[in-house]
Amino acid sequence: MAEWELECGTGDWRGPASPLATVCPECGKPLLARYATPDGSARTRPDQIPDEWTDRSRGMWRFRGMLPLREGEEAVSLGEGSTPLLPLDGLGGELDALELLIKDEGQNPTGSFKDRGLSAAVTRAVLDGATDFVVPSAGNAAVALAAYAARAGVTAHIFIPSDTPAAVVARCDHYGGEIVLVDGLIDECGRRAAAFAHRTGAFNVSTLKEPYRIEGKKTMMLEIIEALGWRAPDAIVYPTGGGTGLIGSWKALGELAERGLVKGSTRMYAVQSTGCAPIVRAWSESLEAAPPWEDARTEAYGLRVPAALGDFLILRALRSSGGGAIAIDDASMLAGTRELGRRGVSNAIEGGATLAAARRLVAVGTLREGETVVLFNTANALVY
């Protein structure tokens, strides 16, 4: 049975997991779930993991002891998680000197990693009494919320940019989502969604405006480490917009380390577009937070996030892990997308960005011969 408290991402506040929790009541920063862990005399060993963790047919909820679900509660699930970790061989050049793998999140129910986060967020909020949800999105989160709200029998209100691909709008409509097209980027959608939540009481599941989307996203790293025999990869390369999955990966590593369940450590690399790179700029300037990016432009809609609420958490994860941040132009992302397609991976452009970034990182010696490196493909080719 999972027991947890909530802690401000700054570390300055901690309190009980109240129903329909949002952000820190003192400073408005993101909240993180902190779970009870065994004491030093009762640390878990890899040969003592819960039996249900090995049952991959149960998807991400087999890790329910590290998720916000209490005894007797059931998840709102469509079978998300347990996606494959695929080897990438024969890419040529210095990449072949790596043990290069890709976590293929395009095989989730609605085609993206957003399913994990929205399954967790909708589950906890519905159990706490929510009946109406709202989200701003560049695309994939909108579809995921519409699907999981439909599964739970509740209503999803979706604010998306007016230039979002038509396929995204059609899929939201298919699941019964109530769609509002916004003239502007994700930040303007966020303002409109927040105003709607304030006016109507709908529960806002914007990135890091509640604490549980990150809990679903962290299961990607739990699965990676399990697949590697409870060994941490040397590095991950993560396409970073709002950054929830990167923060979740960092959080998962810490939680496994507290339980004595992981060997080694992982450097984390954030990948952004040259047309929208607030985290990369903040990283290069040694800032603790990332000022908003003006005039954001990129074909990778998932990376078109001018300002991330969890910017300080992303930068903290990069620094504490010994990783870094890199910006890739759209042409290189598209080339990476095609190259992954030639390896049988149905990937979106954000996945292509990670391959392009890995080439740059290995060329400058940041990724080294013999290292295990995991790329994240966050969605399949059909989402666009």
ABEGO torsion letter per residue (X at the ends): XBBBBBBBAAGABBBBBBBGBBBBAAAGBBBBBBBBBBBAAABBBAAABBAAAABAAAEAAAAAAABBBBBGBBBBBAGBEGBBBBBBBGAEEAAAABBBBBBBAAABAAGBAAAAAAAAAAAAAAAAGBABBBBBBAGAAAAAAAAAAAAAGBBBBBBBBAABBAAAAAAAAAAGBBBBBBBEBAAAAAAAAAAAAAAAGBBBABBGABAAAAAAAAAAAAAAAAAAGGBBBABBBBBBBAGAAAAAAAAAAAAAAAAGABBEBBBBBBBBBAABBAAAAAAAAGBABBBBBBGBBBABAAABBABBAAAAAAAAAAAAAGBEBBBBBAAAAAAAAAAAAAAGBBBBAAAAAAAAAAAAAAAAGABBBGBBBBBBBABBAAAX
